């Protein structure tokens, strides 16, 4: 993983000192709320419903065991003993005190971490595939490109105050596990006929109040021009993006208003002014960055023997077999596998992890996976390099720690924003709805029969829970001061990206599990073979679901 050099460390240390002084002056009344607002946002600090919230950057979801131990210490010392994994692979603290935030930032800097640009109208944390570098379907490791973008975008003077927040995701695999089509810019690594690396460029995706699937504005961008082309996109957006209405300020609104073709033409025109400037990437710079993402010291392993051992354990332990099927992913290196630690046991807010669990994750990473940890878009944690022959041993250790829930990819492996329990923007609570669904559908055999399925919950139209792109999406809405929940069906954030269709009128909180059960029952009745939920939905449409759910109302 990338390691800070002296300049990086100096930059972060200076930002900590700067924010410490800004916070001191604010608390002393020398800076107004309005003046402090952009300063705290540029440092990842929000003022939420009950307390400040600090969002800590985890570039492309990659952490070391040392960093995770520091996070455990921080959550125990400055918070209520737990942290939250976000859909942008970051870590959130929900209960820090404003006075202690500079101390938290100083401790983060000790382990090459920060909260810079995790909020505010700037380029946010660059995200990627949680299986980057080890996925069998990988075209090329996206992490070096993510790091290049991160270094270019951090403190970029021209893009510090964009019309609105800006998000970039990079995928290097055939399957999209980074949701690139619902980002302001999505980059898909591709190869041309000569085998040269380039990028298919999506622009104008996003969820929130106006959900839009991004459009391809360039089929093949040569790698040398990655930064200059991104700069052209950002310059066009910075110049023409709306600043008079924050609800219409995202780049997706500009692309839609102009059409993708017109926007692409404007970018090409802008690009010609500095296409071959010093920002053009060189082989030397790319190789320098790649040097931080070399393979760990894998051992030469007998993959067939490991598979035979696993088969024996599976035959003796049904729970292990279930976990192996759901939480273990194939690895390009023979004899190894990737493990997803589920942060979705019943009764725990999705994505929450305690200080003790963070320390346990660090210990497991050191013992089994070269000391590396990854956070995921789906609010789980991955250990990417575990020997297959040690999977049974790992599972036995993970069970008492709460990490072996074999539900990854199922209905209860849901994405859920903090909702009204924490967020001042939320119209409704998300966490109680998630728990009610977890408790209703706790039969693993039933979940496995349903197959892969995504259920996403947001507490408001800002869509932090990505409800628009869940196979089943749930949105909290306010009706005259009461909390209701709207259901959407058929969404996807993968290669076949789609926005869910609204089922109809919203429901009270206590009705939601019953509605979900009716949806799943109809799916089971109409499903053909092993058809996925979205395949069945595409074939039969929305009407049968509306008729089943609202039958009594008519």
N, C-alpha and C positions, 0 to 999 in steps of 0.2 A: 504494500500500500504506500501511498505518497507520504513522504516525510518532509517536514518543514526544513527549509534552510534558514540561515541567519536573518535574511531579509523578511521571510515569512514571520518568524518569531518576533522580530522587532515590530513589524506592522501590527500584529495582534496585541502585543504588549502595550503599544502606544494607544491603540483603540481602547483597551481596558482603562488605562490611566485617564484618557479623555472622557470616557463615559462616567468614570468615578467622579470627576470634577463636575460634569454636567448634572449628575444626580445630586451631588452635594448642594449645588447652587439652586436646583429645583426645590429641594427639601427646605432650604433656607429662604425660599420665597424670592430668589433673585431671577428665576426663570418662570414664566407663566406656563399654564397647562398647554396653551396653544404652541408655545415655543418648544416645550419639552416633547410634544407629540412626535414630530419627525425624528427627533434624536433617539427616543426610546424605540421607535419602530425600526430604525436602521440597525438596532442592536437586538432585535427579536423580542422586545418586551411589549406585551399587551396589558391593558387593564380590563379584566373580565368581570363577570357578574359578582364574584365574591372575593377575588384576590387578583394580584398580577399573574400573568402567565408568561413564562419564558420559553421560547422555542430555540433549541440548540441544534446547530447545523450538523448533519451527518452526510457529508458529500457522497453521492451515489450509494448511500447506505452502508459504507464500509467503516468498521471499527476494530480496534485492537483490544485485547483483553485488559491491557493497562487503562485504556480509555473507559471501558465499561466499569472497571473497578472505581475509577474516579467518579463516574456517574452515580454509582451506588453510594459512595461517600457523600456526594452532594445532595442526593435525594434524602438521605438519612439526616444530614446536618442542617440543611436549609429548607427542606420541604416536609411532607408528611409521610415520607418513607416509601414513595413509589413514583414512577414516571410513566409516560404514555408515548407509545410509538405511533407516529402519524402516517398518513397516506403518502407524504412526501419523504418518507424514510427518516424524518427527523425525530428528535426526542423532545417532549414537552414536560415542563414542570408546571403544575397547576396551583401551587400554594407558596411560592417564594414571597418574602417581604421585599418591598422596593428598596429599603435601606441596605439589604444584603445582596442585591443583584450584582453590584460591582465585585463583591467578594467571590460570588459564583463564577463570574467571568474570569477573574484572576486565576481561580483554581482550574477552570477549563483550559486556559492558556498554558498551564503547566504540562498538559498532555496533548498539546497541539489541537485544541478544539476552540470553538467560538460560537457566537450566535449572530454573526454579521450577515445581514441581508436575508434573514429568515422571515422578515416581514417588511412592510413598506412598499412603495411603488418603485421597485428595482428588480433586477434579475435575481430570482430566488435560487434555492438549493437545486442543483442539477441532479436529476434522478435517473435510474437505470434499472436493468434486470438484476434481481437478487442472485441469479445464477451466472452472472457475467464471469467469463474466464473458464468455466467448467462445464457449461451446457453442451450436450452432444449436438444440438441443432445450431450451434453458434457459427456465424459467418466470420466474425472477428470480435475480439474482446473490446467492448465499448468503453471500458474504464479509462484508458489513456486519453480518449477523446473527451470524456466527461471532465477529466482533470485539466485538460487544455482549456476547455470552456470555462471551468471554474476560475482558473487563474486569470483569464482574460476579463471575466465579468466582475470579479471582486474589486470594488472601489473604482469601477470604470467611471471616469468623471462625467462622461456624456450621458450616461444612463442611470444616474443616481436618483433622478426624480422624473420617472416616466409617467405617462398619463395614468397608468394603473400597474398593479403587480404583474410580473412576467415570469412564466415558467417554461423550462426546457427539459425534455426527456430524450434519452438516446437508447436505441435498441440495437443490439448486434446479432440477434438470433432470428431464425425463421418465424418462430412464434413470438408475438409481441407480449412480453410480460411487464412492460414499462408504461403501457397506456399512452403511447406517443400521439395517438390521433385526437386526444382530448387535452392537449397542451397548446400553449401559445406557439411554440415551435416544437415539432417532433422530428427527430432525425433517425432514419433507418439506414444502417450500414448496408451497402450493396456492393457488388463487384460487377465491373463491365466485362465485355467480351474478352478483353486482354487480361482479365484477372486483377485489374487495378481497383483499389479501394475508393469508394465515394459514398455519397449520402443522398438518399431520397428525402426531400425536404417537405414536411407538412407545416402549414401555417394556419392559424385562426381557429384552432380547436379550443374547447373550454366548456365548463359546466356552469354552475351558478344560475342566475336569473334567466339567461338566454343560452341554453346549451346548444353547442354546435360541434359537429365532427370536423376536424381539420381537413384542409384541401392540399393536395400535392401541387406545389408551385415550381418544383424542379425535380425531374426524375433522376438526374445524376449530377451531383456536385463533386468535382474532384477534391480529394482531401486537402490539397494545398490551399484551397480557397475557403475552407470551412469558416474561419474567423472573419474574413473580409465579407463573405456573403451574409453571415449572421449580423455583422455590423450594418450592412446595407438594409436588412430587414428592420433592425432596431431604429435606424435613422429615419426611415420612412414612417414607422409607427410613432416615433417621438415627435415628428413634425406634424403629422396629420391626425393622430389619434385624438379623440375628443377629451377635452379637459373641463368642459362645462357641466358634465353629467357623469358621475362616477359609475352609474349603472350602464352607461354606454361607452365607457372609456377603454375597455379591453380591445386587444388587437382583432379579436374575432368579429367585433362589430364593424370595424373598418374594412376587413376583408369581405364581409358579407355585403356591406354597402357598395363597395367598389366592384365586386366580383373577384374571385381568385385570379382570373386571367389579367384583369386590370392591375391588381395588386402586384402580381408577379412581374408585369411589365415595368411598373414603377420601381421595383426592387432592382431589376436588371439595369435600368437607367442610372439609378443611384450607384450601383456596384461599379459601373464603368469608371467612376471618378477615382477609385482607390483599389481596384482589383489586384494590382501588382505592387502594392505598397509594402513596407517592412512587416506588416501584420500577416502577410502571406507565410504560410507554414513551410518549414524546411524539413528535409529528412532528418537532420541532426536534432532538431527540436522534438520531433515526433519520437525518435528513438530514445532521446533523453527521458521523455515522459514514460515511454513503454518500460524503461528500465526499472521503474517503481512497481511494476505489476508482473513480475516474473513468477514462474511456477514455484510453489513451495518444494522442499526436498522430498518429493514423493519416493516411496519405496517400490521396488519391483515386486509385485504381488501376484499370487496365483488366483486369478479371478474365478476360475472354475471351482477351485477348492472352497473359496469363500462362499460361492453360491450354494454349494452342497451343504456347507455348515448352516447357512441361513435356512435352507429347506428343512433341515432337521429341527431347528428351533421353531420354525413356523408350524410344523406338524404337532409339536408338543404344547405350544402356547398360542391360542387363538388371538389373544389380545396383542401379542407381538406381531402376528401375521397382519392384523388390521393396521397397526401402526406402520409396519413396513410398507404396506400398500398405499397408505394415505400420506405419510409424513416423510418418506424417503424418496429421493429423486435421483435419477441416473446421472452419472458423471462421465466425462470424456476420458478420464484416466482409469485404466483397468485396475480393479480391486478397490476402488473408492466410490463413495456415494455422498450426496448432500442431504442434510437433515433439516427439516423445518420444525422448530420448536413452537408449538401452538400456544399463543397467548389468548386462547378463546375457551378456557374451561367454563362450564356453566356457573353463573353467579359472579363472574368477574367481568368488569367493563372491557370490551374488546380492545386489545392493544396495551392494557395496563400491565406493568411489571414492577414488582417490589424491589427494594434495595437488596434484600437477601437473595432474591432470584437473579438480580443483575450480577451479584458476586458469584452465584452458582454458575451462571452462563459463562462468566470469565474463566472459572475453574474448568468447566467442560471444554471450552475452546482450547485452553492450554493443554489439557490432557489428550484431546482427540482430534483437534483441527488447527494445529499450527498457530494457535493464539489469535485467530481471526474470527470476527463476528459480522453478520450482515443483518440490517433491518430491511423489511420488505414493504412494498406498496400495500400489501394486504394486512399490515399491522402485526406481523409475526417476526420471528428471528430465525436466521439460517446459520448453521455451521456447515461450511461448504466442502470440507475435505476430510471426511471420516472413513477410515478403513472398513470395508464391508465385514471383515472378519470380527470387528469389534462392535458391530451394531447391536447385538444382543446385550452385551455388557453395557453399552451406552444407554439402551432402553431401560435397563434395570436401574441405572442411576437417575435417569430423567423422570421416572414415574413419581417418586416421592416429592420431587421438586415442582410438580404440576405442569411439566412440559410435554407429557406423552399423550395428551388427548388426541386420539386418532381421527381428527375431523377436518384436516386440511383439505380444502377444495369442496367441502360439503356445505349444506345450507347454514350450519351453525358457525362456520368459519367466516363470519360476516364482517364487513367494514362498517364502522360506526363512529360518528363524530362525538365529541363530549356532550353536545346538546345543551339543553336548558339547565342541567345541573351545574354547568360551569360558564358557558359562553353567554355574553351579554347580547349577542346578535340573534340567538336562537328563539324561535317561536314556540318550540316544544322540546320536551325531554327525549333523548335518544336511548340512553342507557337502560332505563326500565323496560322499554319495548324490546331491546335486544335480549335482555334477561328472560322476559316472558316467552319469547320465541325459543331461546335455548332450552328452557324448562319444558315447553310443550313438545319439542322435537329432540328428545334426548335418547331415542332409540337408534343406536348406531346401525343396526340392520336396515332400518327404514331409510336412514340417510344414505347408506351405500346403494340401496335399491334406486333411490332418486338419481344417483350419479353426481357428476360435477355440477355445481350450481353456485351462483353468487347472489347474495342478499346484502344490499347496502342501505344504510340508514343515515339520513341527514336531519338535523333539527331545524333547518331553515333553507331558504332558496340559495344560500351561498354554496351549498352542495359539498361541504367538506367531507361528507360521507359518500360522495360519488353515487348518489341514489339514481341518477339518470342512466348510469351504465351498469346497473345491477340487473341480472336476469329478473330478479324481483327487487324493486326499489321502493323505499318508504320515505316519505317526506313529511316532517312535522309542519303543520300550518296553524295559524291563529284564527279562530272564529269567535269574534266578540269576547275576547279574553279567555276562551277555552281552547285547550289543546286537542287538535284532531290530526289524523294521519292519512295522507293521500298515497295510493298504491300505484306503481307503474310496473309494466311488464315488458320483457323482451330486450332489455338493454345489454350492451357488451362493451368492454374496453379493450378487447383483444384485436386480432387482425381483422375480424369481421365487425368492427366497431359499429354500435347502433345505440340510439337513444330510446329509452323505454317509452311505451305508450301509456297515457294515463287511463287507469281502469274506469274511474268515474268519481262520484262524490266521496268525500273523505269519511273516516271512521273514528270513533272514540278509541282511546288507548286500550281499554279492556276488550275491544272487539277485534283488534289486530291479529292475535294468534288464531282466532276462528277463521278470519278471512284468509290468512295464509294457508290454513289447513284445507279450506275449500279449493283454493287455487291448486294446491299440490294433489288433492284428490282427483280433480278434473284432469290434471296433467297425467296422472297414472292411468286414468280411463282412456284417454285419447292417444297416449304415447304408442308409437309403433316400434317394437323391438327395443333396442338400447338408445333410442332417439334422445337427444339432449332436450332440456326444457325449451331453449330458444328455437330449436328445429321444430319441435311440436307447435310452439307458439306461431312461428312463421307459416306453418302449414295450415293451422285452423283459424288463426286470427284472434282478435280481441273479443269478438262478440260472444263466443261460448263462455268465456270467463265472466263477462258482464252479466250474462243471463244466470249463471250459477250463483254469483255473489249477490246480485240485487233482486233475486227472484221474489223474495218476500215483500220488497218495496213496491212491487207492481201487482 
